[in-house]
Amino acid sequence: MENVRTPVIDFQAKARELLSDSASYDSCLACGLCASGCPASGFYGMDPRRFIRMAMLGMNEELSNTPWIWTCTQCKRCAYVCPMNIDVSVLVGYARSIWPKEKKPQGIVRSCEAQMRFASTSAMGVMPEDFVEIVEETADELRQDDERFKDIKAPMDKKGAYFFVNQNSREPAVEPEELAPLWKIFDYVGVDWTYASKGWAAENFCMFAGDDMAWKEMVKQRVDAINELGCKVWINTECGHSFYTMWKGIERFGLRVDFEAASLISYYAQWIREGKLPVNADWNTKGIKFTIQDPCQLVRKSIGDPVADDLRYVAKKLVGAENFIDMQPCRSANYCCGGGGGFLQAGMAKQRRAYGKRKFDQIATTEADYVLTPCHNCHTQITDIGEHFGGKYRVVHFWSLICLSLGILGKNERKYLGPDLAEIGLQESHG
Amino acid sequence: MKQQARQYKTQMVVVGSGLAGFAASIFARDRGITAAQIGNTGTIAYTTGYLDLLGSASGMVLDDPWKGLEVLRRDEPCHPLSRITDDNIRTSFHRFTKALSEMGVGYTEPGEHNLMALLPSGLIKPTLSVPETMRAGIEAYKADAKALIINFLGMQGFSATEFVTNLEPVWRNMIATTLSFPDMESGAQVYPEVMARALEVPAIREQLAVRIKAKLTDAECVGLPAILGIHKPDLVHRDMQKLIGVPVFEIPTLPPAVAGIRLREMFEQVLPANGLTLVPQQKAERLDLDDGGVTVYLEDSFGAVVIKAQAAILATGRFLSGGLTADHGIVRETLMDLSVSQPASRDDWHRQNYLDPRGHPVNRSGLEVDEHFRPLNDDGRPVDARLFAAGTVLAHQDWVRQRCGAGVAIASAYQAVDAACETLSTQA
């Protein structure tokens, strides 16, 4: 494996080809705002500024071989703070694509390969028939266990449903009980939605693996599944990169679609504003404090501050404005937690945790008891760095708190909640 | 793919997110005008944090900027500051610095005299208002106080030894020392921004204070590169002073420095919470003026954004920020191809001597405006009654040489917003 050579590419020429028209590549002042604001600066003696300068100097051999590209999470914070709009992440994406498969971090490669194996596109290898069965069994249990949900449905392959809903594989694969809170929310609002047996999975590690063909194939399978059912809106649930990989993939590969891509967060906010989700913070009598991790893939790389505003609107309604503390920086300027870009799957735990130290400090400063985040990679990474650096916080999905606030969160749906929230709202539950 | 269109409608649109752009948005907010603002980082990230009104006029370094303005009005009547009354300049500075302090970065009250502020290389410059975290350094310099000046292992952009050596002739009582920053002791490059964020954590402040106290001996004050927090610098500053037991002051560092990052992050967070529609880190691609009003078009990674308003303020800056561009023969305005006042020919752009005290004519190129700060056509008439300009995109100033960058930005933004409000009220 060590003998496999990485092809050497002309990064300067690639940069001119890939960078957007608004980027002023020749005007890079080497000011270092990119490197200063990048948590991956320093690994393998690299940082975003060095990457650009080395490209300018024609150091293609070094750039083609540096493992730093797997510690960069492609979060685009460097581009966000660059006065010249230079985006190092697109060059990193290209560098990833030229590495021989054998040399790439195998965790990312295997996740992509798993996605390619079945029509479900699941990186955890959950097959279509497994998904259908797990959803049906979980729904059955819910109907039996709680009188209030005796008629609840988790529709599968329902043609013409308004919303097509994707699902991160983690729930069906390892914690199916975590599926139910979202269904309860849909049931509460009266949403016309469906899962699909094909193309339902959210995660897409093929993009992180630098495998364009596979990325395209994944997006195409999902697009076909949505088109086949004729849904109007594809809702991306609480998973960050799935949103970016989908809309960006559709644009990048020129796929034709008739649906709108939307984030579940925007709909949470809309339903609360419309009174369809009458959440409140009355349950938070102890003044438990919450903060938000803005997923880079959803906020900075996709919708921008409007969805960050929605996140805060929903959070404040759920926990009380006085119990919400923003971490700094936040919204579009937020730091990646270090769980993105396939870093969690790349087997580079030492660097990943060093990267995450900045996130840990941000959270520590807020003194929050809980971190709310609508992203599974953020969820896993922030939990891990909390344990590693001795934090006392917990990480929680929005769907758990929404159901908690509505008094419909079951006893077995509280694995991410601490003892302080374990009993809240249960007296109203029939479960 | 169908995407949700992002369209915004406000009374005013501000193009540019440097000091002038944010000042315009603040002044609009004060007047109850709804505003949208777009523009990428701009040079605000490069500031020392000092707000200069006027540091030099007709070759003199100014102790009294207000007297300097009299000289400027006599010698340079077309200078943007010459066209704004002292009252309006004072009001604009007071309101702007008050707004900064209220939003979370404390600034000193602008007074009658310039402050002699410290620069990273150990030089002194005249300025009107400084961040509270830097105030004690000015006082220590004036008093020739015994100071411990610290730099950090692995940090570029500030050398305590250079600072002390260059200032030695005028500030004798200084000692330079190097410390390692908690958790950043390897000797690898460390950035002021990272240290500043780390100091937002109380436990790290305590660790650093212990290291500083061990070096303190009989020093009466401590000078640090600007690293005392990003989001709550005044709190971090107060806490460090308490922990160390003597006055502490920040010295600006070379970019990437925290003083500008502080302002940028504060603006980006506080102003939208107060009603500003901010589209950060994007450049306007087109600005149309027609019967329907002003329409600004731009595109970000997620698609098109359209902003409709009834008045526009161009605060797009100069060459670095992209408000102006130059090829080998001519200087152009980039967004609307407005008329640019400039030397008659390329040969006249620069003087022979790079350090000529008169500066270079090309640095005074920019937009001509009328008394309402509306850009003018070649024929001397306003381009449009709804279009205004502010900041360093304006002609007849050399802000670097004259130390008047913030002065031009803040005072002209005030004047332009004032005029735009009149237009809006006429329309209403």
Interface residues (C-beta under 8 A of the other chain):
Chain A: S22 S24 S27 L29 C31 G32 L33 A35 S36 G37 S41 G42 D47 Y80 V81 C82 P83 N85 W247 K248 I250 E251 V257 D258 F259 E260 A261 A262 K301 S302 I303 G304 D305 P306 D309 D326 Q328 P329 C330 R331 S332 A333 K357 R358 D361 Q362 A364 T365
Chain B: M1 K2 Q3 Q4 R6 N40 T41 G42 T43 A45 Y46 D183 A188 Q189 Y191 P192 E193 V194 R197 A198 E200 V201 A203 I204 I230 H231 P255 P256 I261 E265 E268 Q269 P272 L278 V279 P280 Q281 K283 D300 S301 F302 L320 S321 G322
